[in-house]
Amino acid sequence: MSRIIFTATHYAALDAVNQGKICYHNGLLQPALGYDWVTGITCPMTDDLRQTLRDLWITDLIDIDTHHLFALRGHRVVLTMKGYRTLRDWSALGRREFAA
């Protein structure tokens, strides 16, 4: 596993996962495949954000809850323990930079 560096994009994506705004479609119930916003968020998801989420998954900061194979509204995307610690550390880093 590789490490991921702090960027505003990585932080925003990790925070969106933490807030439950991201889901993952496996393509079994609809043609859309991959990461998407949960139902109710109307703005389109950019390819850059999808790539960022993939990078977070590769580095084991997020995981996809696949307990239900046919998830009508998409599979829930969650923080791993490593992802939670990273978000906490990045939040503290942002507070220190803002205070300086």
C-alpha positions as CSV (number, residue, x, y, z in Angstrom):
1,M,0.0,0.0,0.0
2,S,1.2,3.5,-0.8
3,R,0.7,6.7,1.1
4,I,-1.4,9.5,-0.2
5,I,-0.4,13.1,0.2
6,F,-2.6,15.9,1.6
7,T,-4.3,18.0,-1.0
8,A,-7.5,19.9,-0.8
9,T,-9.1,17.5,-3.3
10,H,-8.1,14.4,-1.3
11,Y,-9.4,16.0,1.9
12,A,-12.7,17.1,0.3
13,A,-13.3,13.6,-1.1
14,L,-12.5,11.9,2.2
15,D,-14.8,14.3,4.0
16,A,-17.6,13.6,1.5
17,V,-17.2,9.9,2.2
18,N,-17.3,10.6,6.0
19,Q,-20.5,12.6,5.5
20,G,-22.2,9.7,3.6
21,K,-22.4,11.6,0.3
22,I,-20.7,9.0,-1.9
23,C,-22.1,5.6,-3.1
24,Y,-20.7,3.0,-5.5
25,H,-22.8,1.3,-8.2
26,N,-21.6,-2.2,-9.3
27,G,-23.6,-2.1,-12.5
28,L,-26.0,-4.9,-11.6
29,L,-29.1,-2.8,-11.3
30,Q,-28.4,0.1,-13.6
31,P,-26.0,0.9,-16.3
32,A,-24.0,3.4,-14.3
33,L,-20.8,1.8,-12.9
34,G,-18.5,3.3,-10.3
35,Y,-18.6,6.1,-7.8
36,D,-21.6,8.6,-7.7
37,W,-23.3,10.9,-5.3
38,V,-26.0,9.5,-3.1
39,T,-29.7,10.0,-4.1
40,G,-30.7,13.6,-3.6
41,I,-27.5,15.3,-4.6
42,T,-28.1,16.7,-8.1
43,C,-24.8,18.0,-9.3
44,P,-22.8,15.7,-11.6
45,M,-19.8,13.9,-10.2
46,T,-16.6,14.8,-12.2
47,D,-14.2,12.2,-13.5
48,D,-11.4,13.9,-11.4
49,L,-13.4,13.2,-8.2
50,R,-14.0,9.6,-9.3
51,Q,-10.3,9.2,-9.8
52,T,-9.6,10.7,-6.4
53,L,-12.0,8.3,-4.8
54,R,-10.3,5.4,-6.6
55,D,-6.9,6.7,-5.3
56,L,-8.3,6.8,-1.7
57,W,-9.6,3.2,-2.2
58,I,-6.2,2.0,-3.5
59,T,-4.5,3.4,-0.4
60,D,-7.0,1.8,1.9
61,L,-8.6,5.0,3.2
62,I,-12.1,4.1,2.0
63,D,-14.0,0.9,1.4
64,I,-17.2,-0.2,-0.3
65,D,-19.8,-1.9,1.7
66,T,-20.8,-4.9,-0.4
67,H,-22.9,-6.8,2.1
68,H,-25.9,-6.4,-0.2
69,L,-25.1,-7.6,-3.8
70,F,-28.1,-5.7,-5.3
71,A,-28.0,-2.3,-3.7
72,L,-30.7,-0.3,-5.4
73,R,-29.3,3.1,-4.5
74,G,-25.7,2.0,-4.7
75,H,-23.3,0.6,-2.2
76,R,-22.3,2.7,0.8
77,V,-18.8,4.0,0.7
78,V,-17.2,4.2,4.2
79,L,-13.9,5.3,5.8
80,T,-11.6,2.6,6.9
81,M,-9.8,3.0,10.3
82,K,-6.8,4.3,8.4
83,G,-9.1,6.7,6.5
84,Y,-10.6,8.0,9.7
85,R,-7.2,8.6,11.3
86,T,-6.1,10.3,8.1
87,L,-9.1,12.6,8.0
88,R,-8.6,13.4,11.7
89,D,-4.9,14.2,11.1
90,W,-5.7,16.3,8.0
91,S,-8.4,18.2,9.8
92,A,-5.9,19.1,12.6
93,L,-3.4,20.1,10.0
94,G,-5.9,22.4,8.4
95,R,-6.8,24.0,11.7
96,R,-3.1,24.6,12.5
97,E,-2.6,26.2,9.1
98,F,-5.7,28.4,9.4
99,A,-4.6,29.5,12.9
100,A,-1.1,30.5,11.7
